[in-house]
């Protein structure tokens, strides 16, 4: 089970910002060092286990997971996605075996095809010999802009993907920072984690998805779609009546956004489904597939 770790900013950085708020947008080496932590700070692990009296007091799915959080299987998939992106677009130089090889001794795409080198870490790949990442690391702005909505699984998916994409550089930079900031008096020789800025917004006001607050016209369009003859025919069909009956026996309904999340995460992690839904065989006639099709089709009207 995955959990989220959080940490407040380091004390030196907070004091720096109080004195000079422009520090946030003007990162000199000294200010960056302060932000990365001149003093120790707790990491806090979030556990969704405070409600222990189901069904009166319980999380959305009666477990200890945050609703909508990234699962371990998703973590593994995103890490692999990041490594695939590295293979395709990051060239670490001919002198680096890691920069040339992907898996099983196979040469990476970025090494074999210069046209794919979105990130040329030492400039040798294009013959310039110039390293454009001397002042800013390749995972820092302006080379990388990390934007996500404020949903746990979205945030962590991006974080894990970037770890797969920039794993060797993050490890090397953390070790270099540790060596530069080691203190003979305190013995503080632990590696400092590099920082990647995440740009997000209040979820209910964000524009990465349909947002009624930003565009009130969407509410009118949804009303028109729900009142259309086509939707009414679909929503009152024999198939709709039967699937709602099955859902009612499971103690839920289709008027929530939880169905796809619940069914697919259960299926994709090989966990047991309720008997009535445990009939998926790859075809279109299983109750499992019919429910997925019904929910998706209903959402497609708007």
N, C-alpha and C positions, 0 to 999 in steps of 0.2 A: 504494500500500500504506500502510495506516494504522499508526502506531506510537504507543505510550503514553509521555507525558512525565511524570516524577515529580520531586518536589522535597521535601527535608526542610523542617521548619518554620524560620522565620528565627531567627537567633541571639538577638535581643532577646526574642522570644516564649518561647523555650525557657528563658532565664534568668528571665523573669517567672514562668513556671510552676514552676520549681524553688523560687523564693522563696515563691510563693503559688499552690498548686494550684487554688484556687477560680477563678482567672482563666479557666479553660476554660469555666466555666459563668456567668461574670459579666463580660460584655464591655462595659467602659466605652469611651469614645472612645479614650483613651490605650492601653488594652489591645488594642483592635481595630487601631489603627495599628501596634502592635508585631507583631501576628499577620500583618498584610498585608505586613510587611517593611520594617524600618528599615535593613536592610543587604542587599547583593546576595547571591544564592544561585544555585548552579548549577541548571539543569534537566537531568534525565537522560533520555535517549531509550532505551527498551527495544527491542532488536532480537533476535529469536529466530533467530540465525544462528551459534550457538556449536558446534553439532553438524554437522560437515562431512564425515562419512564414511558416507553411507547405503549399504546399509540397516543397517549395524552401529550407527552413531551418527547418529541423525536425529530430527527432530520427528515428531509423529504423522502428518502428511501429507507428510513429506519436503520441506517448503518452509521459508520463513523467517517464517511467521505463527505467532502463538500459537494453540494449539488453542482454538477457540471465540471468537476475537476478532471484533470488528466489522469489516466490510468497508467499502470506500469507498462502494459503492452504498447500504449501510445507513446510513452517515453522512449521505448526501444525503437519504435518506428521513426520517431522524429530524429533520434540520434543517427540512425542509418540514413535518413534523408539528408542531414547535414553533411555526412561523409560523402554521399553521392555528389552533392553540390561542390564540395571541395575537389573531388576527383575531376569534375567537369571544368571548373572555373579558376582554381587557385594553382598557381605555379610558384613553387618554392625554390626553384633553381636547380641546375644540373648537379651542383655539388651536394645537394641534399637528397639522399636516397628516399626519404619520406616524401619529398616533393615530386618524385618521379613515379613512385609505385603506388598502386591503389590496394588491391587485395590479391592474394595468391601470386605475388610477384608480377602482376599485370601493370603495365605502364599506364599512368593516369592519362585521361583525355587531354588535360591541360598541358601535359608534358609532350604528348605526341602531336598536338595540333596547336600551333601558336595563335590561331584565330580564336581559340576558346579562352585565352588568358585574360579574364576580367580583372584578376588580381595577380600582377606579376611582382612578387615580393622582393626580388633583387634587381630587376631591370635587365637581367642577362638574356631573358627570353626574346626580347625584341631588339637586342643589339645596342640599346642605349646605355646600358651600364649604370643608369641612374636609379636610385632607390627613392621612390616618392613617399615612402612610409617612414622616413627617418624622424620626422617631426610628429606625425600622428600615426598611430598603429592602424593596421588595415581594418580592424573592427571598430575604430572610432570614427566620428564624423570629421571630415565630410566624406570619407570613403564608405561608410556604412550608416544608414538611417534605419533605426529599428522602430517600427510603428505597429501597435496592436491595440485591440479593444481591451477593456479592463475586465476580462473574464479569465478566471484562473487557468483553465485549460489552454486558452489562447496565449496567455503570457508565458506559461511554462513550455508550451510547444515551441514558441519562438526561442526561448532561452536554451532549450535542449538542442534545437536545430543549430543554433549558433555555436554551441559547444562542439557539435560534430564538425561544423564548418571550420572553426578556428581552434580546435583542440590543441595542436602542437604549439601554436603561438601563445595561447593563454597560459599553458604550462610554463613555457620558456619565460614569458614576461613576468609571471608571478614569482618565479625563482630569481629573476634578475632584480625585481623590486625588493625581494627579501634580502638579497645580498647587499643592496645599496642602503637599506634602512636598518641593517642589523646593529644592535647596540651592545657594546662590550659590557656595559654596566647592568643592563637588564636581561641580557641574554635573549633579546627579542629577535630571533632569527627565523621566525615562521614566515611562510610565503604569504604575501598580500594578494588577494584576488583582484585582477583587473576589473574595471568598471565599464560597462556598456550602457549608454543612456537609452532608456525606454521611453518613447513618446506615446502617451495615451490620453484619455479624456474620461470624464464621468460617463459611465456606461449609458445611462438613460438619455444623454445628450449627444452621444457620438454619432458620426455619420457613416460609419463603415457598414451599417445595415440600414434597413428601412426604419425611419424614425418619424413618428407622428408629431413629435414636438417641434422638429425642425421643418417638417413639411405637412401642415394640417390637411392638405389636399389628399394625402394618403388615406385618411379616415373616410373621406367621401368615396374614394375608389374601392375601398374594402366593402363598404356598405352596398355599393352598386353591384359588386361581384357576388356578394352573399345573397342578394335579392334577385339575381338573374335567374331566368328559367332553367338554364343549363345547370347551375349549381343546385337549385332546388330539386331538380330531377335526380341528380347524383346523390344528394344528401338524404333523399327519402326512398332510395332504391331498396330492393330486397337485400342486396349485399350490405348496404349501410345498416339496415335493421338487424341483420344477423350478427355483424361484427360488433355492433353496440351491445347486443345481448351478451356476447362472449366477454366483452370488456367489463360489463356490469358484474358478471360472475367473478371476475378477477378483482373487483372492488375499485374500479377506476372508470374513466371515460376518455373520449378523444378530444375533449375541449381543453387540453393542456399541451404544452410543448415537450412533455417529458417522455412521450412514447418512443420516439426514435432513439433518443439517448439511452433509455432503459433497455430496449430490446437489442440494439446493436452492440452496446458495450457488453451486455451479457453474452451474446452470441460470439463476439470476436475474442472474448477471453475464455471461451470454452467452459463457461459456468452453466449450471442447469437452469432450464427454463421451466415455467409451469407446464404441466402435461399437455394442456390444450394447445400450447404454442410450440411444443417440442416436436414438430413434424416437418421441419425444413429439410428438403431433399434436393434443392437446387432448381426446382420447378416453380411454376406460378400458381399451383393449386393448393399449396400448404396454407394453413391458417396464419402462420408466421408471415409468409410473403404477402398474403392478402391484406393483412393489417398494415404492413409497411406501405403497400401500394395505395391503400385507402387514405392513410394519413398524408402521404406525399401528394396524392392527387387532389385532396381537399385543400392543401396549402397552395397548390399551383393555380387555383382560381384567382388568387391575388398575389 
